Amino acid sequence: MQYRRLGSSGLQLSALSFGAWVTFASQVGRSVARDLIATAWDNGINFFDNAEGYANGQAESMMGDVIADLRLPRDGYCVSSKVFFGSASDPRPTQKGLSRKHVTDACHGALQRLRVDYLDLYYCHRPDPDTPIEETVWAMDALVRQGKVLYWGTSEWSATQIREAHRIARHHHLHPPTMEQPQYNLLHRERVELEYAPLYAEFGLGTTTWSPLSSGLLTGKYNDGIPEQTRLGHEGHGWLKRMVLGDAEAQRLERVRRFTATAGRLGVAPAPLAIAWCLRNPHVSSVILGASHPEQLLQNLKAVELSDGLDDAAWQQVRAAVG
Ligand SMILES: NC(=O)c1ccc[n+]([C@@H]2O[C@H](COP(=O)([O-])OP(=O)(O)OC[C@H]3O[C@@H](n4cnc5c(N)ncnc54)[C@H](OP(=O)(O)O)[C@@H]3O)[C@@H](O)[C@H]2O)c1
């Protein structure tokens, strides 16, 4: 495994990390979740990502249970939560969003579910149009000062909103956001590569990126339809299918087919190739992986070697394939 600093902070995260979205307490039960965390840990992964909204908090409970069962040393791993969507199935106004109240309640809930005394990373899962950014910055700073959160950050905030959070923090001598959690993969590049470009030097912004395989699309498993026993084939995942395939479904699948053909010509599996491509961006602190089986995780971990193992001509072919 390779370790990278979270932006300009001193926290060293594994370049590949592991998250629980739509898998833990939903697609996979406790036994597979335990195997996944054990496989990740045994291969050097030290950051486990979660959120209050994943399976209404049950993903955090399952992760906390499994980590406790595996007796991972608390000083050896990092765990995160995210606040915004709420963990209640039909959240009331104070049970969601980024108000001081919900940011504080959600932190306490995550600490309990994950069975830890502090969260290493705590993210605002989306911007909240109904809460002034200033209120959220003060709430996050209070949690840091109370020792309940070590690093706070954002997820899918605009560069303008991140800049505003920094301005407020600087003005009041508060802890600014350390990291952002954006989507980043071969099919979704603009925000990380263009919109945030000035922020890396300006604020030492770290990034922990999500969906490196676009929910599995970049493995090529959906090239000829949607197989059962896959994320997009899972009952109740119609919303996810629409999100991943988008409006221009045929065009998107064509780009993926060209990518998987290129992987074939290079003699490598598409999944680690797509993940290795994310790792090649020096502004990525950690690529958060998802997996429903330990075998997938083992295959994806090969991305670390692959990111240094191909020449520039090969990477140019990859870029050309996705357009
Ligand atoms: N901040 C945010 O808003 C946000 C949003 C989404 C995710 N995230 C975080 O990012 C993490 C990773 O995102 P993601 O789960 O979408 O990652 P992803 O790598 O794009 O998709 C993971 C899924 O792809 C399939 N897969 C993975 N490796 C495979 C392989 N080698 N061969 C075949 N299929 C494979 C599996 O699904 P199946 O086997 O079920 O098909 C797996 O669950 C999440 O767990 C979460 O922690 C954050």
The ligand as a Gaussian input file, in Angstrom:
#p B3LYP/6-31G(d) Opt

LIG

0 1
 N      -19.621000      11.570000      -0.629000
 C      -20.519000      11.036000      -1.409000
 O      -21.507000      11.670000      -1.789000
 C      -20.341000       9.607000      -1.831000
 C      -21.174000       9.046000      -2.825000
 C      -20.961000       7.730000      -3.183000
 C      -19.953000       6.991000      -2.587000
 N      -19.171000       7.545000      -1.611000
 C      -18.122000       6.772000      -0.919000
 O      -17.227000       6.205000      -1.874000
 C      -17.199000       4.785000      -1.694000
 C      -16.895000       4.116000      -3.013000
 O      -17.907000       4.433000      -3.961000
 P      -18.551000       3.268000      -4.816000
 O      -18.966000       2.160000      -3.899000
 O      -19.577000       3.876000      -5.692000
 O      -17.260000       2.796000      -5.641000
 P      -17.161000       2.099000      -7.086000
 O      -15.801000       1.471000      -7.111000
 O      -17.471000       3.065000      -8.159000
 O      -18.282000       0.970000      -7.093000
 C      -18.168000      -0.126000      -6.238000
 C      -19.063000      -1.265000      -6.738000
 O      -18.631000      -1.721000      -8.027000
 C      -18.645000      -3.149000      -8.076000
 N      -17.238000      -3.598000      -8.172000
 C      -16.166000      -3.119000      -7.465000
 N      -15.042000      -3.751000      -7.838000
 C      -15.382000      -4.639000      -8.803000
 C      -14.643000      -5.559000      -9.572000
 N      -13.320000      -5.681000      -9.432000
 N      -15.335000      -6.313000     -10.478000
 C      -16.655000      -6.191000     -10.630000
 N      -17.420000      -5.322000      -9.916000
 C      -16.793000      -4.546000      -9.009000
 C      -19.311000      -3.607000      -6.781000
 O      -20.724000      -3.619000      -6.954000
 P      -21.571000      -4.957000      -7.285000
 O      -20.715000      -6.174000      -7.030000
 O      -22.733000      -4.884000      -6.377000
 O      -21.974000      -4.822000      -8.710000
 C      -18.946000      -2.486000      -5.832000
 O      -19.797000      -2.391000      -4.710000
 C      -18.563000       4.465000      -1.052000
 O      -18.589000       3.248000      -0.369000
 C      -18.706000       5.629000      -0.107000
 O      -17.930000       5.431000       1.062000
 C      -19.367000       8.835000      -1.238000

